[in-house]
Amino acid sequence: MLCDDCGKKEAVVHIVQIGPNGRVEKNLCEDCAQKYGSTMLGGNAQPMSVNDFLKGVFSTPPRQAREEAPAGPELVCPNCGMSYRDFQQTGKIGCSVCYDTFRAQLEPLLRRVHGSSVHSGKIPHRTGGRLETKHEIAVLRAALKDAVAKEAYEQAAEYRDQIRALEQKLAHQELQEGEERHAAE
């Protein structure tokens, strides 16, 4: 996708600006994004790396708020020894155990940055139909279990019927893919 401003270079930045005139979306190249950023910040903008941005997002609260917060023991990852303060300064997690250790602090940050604290991933196109169907079945099974626990049997019957229909669809998809593979050989 080309830059919306210059129309010459590849767009690498997507900006959504919400103001009195509504929502404005722009796809900009790196140069136009820097110009746009400096005009938005009054011409005083310094180039900002991703690490600088993350540092700003994860930075500690203002001094007054820190003084009001109760001082407790500092959280430290038992696996790598990284403290939460280290994470705030670098914007980087030390190891996979840090996610469990700092879960209470990370979840609100992840929601604020990504809009969610759960990774849903992407589904490959060639197996996308089957994977999506399997995911739908798993979600419906969880809903069915909840409905039975709440004794909402009519809703549970609807979930059961939807699961059966999706299982038939999945079997049909797998049969078609098997036939296509066999024909290709």
BELLINNOR-V299865 format. One record per pair of residues at least 12 apart in sequence whose ideal C-beta (glycine too) atoms are under 7 Angstrom apart, sorted by the first residue. I is the first residue (numbers start at 1). J is the second residue. Records with the same first field share a line. If there is no record, write none. Layout:
I: J, J
This chain:
1: 27
3: 27, 28, 29, 32
4: 26, 27, 28
5: 28, 32
6: 29, 32
9: 29, 31
10: 29
11: 27, 28, 29
12: 29, 30
13: 28, 33
14: 27
15: 28, 36
34: 47
51: 91
54: 91
55: 91
57: 113
58: 87, 88, 91, 109
59: 88
60: 88
75: 101, 102
77: 94, 95, 97, 98, 101
78: 97, 101
79: 95, 97
80: 94, 95, 97, 98
82: 94, 98
84: 102, 105
87: 102
129: 173
130: 170, 173, 174
133: 166, 169, 170, 173
134: 170
136: 166
137: 163, 166, 167
140: 159, 162, 163
141: 163
143: 159
144: 156, 159, 160, 163
147: 159
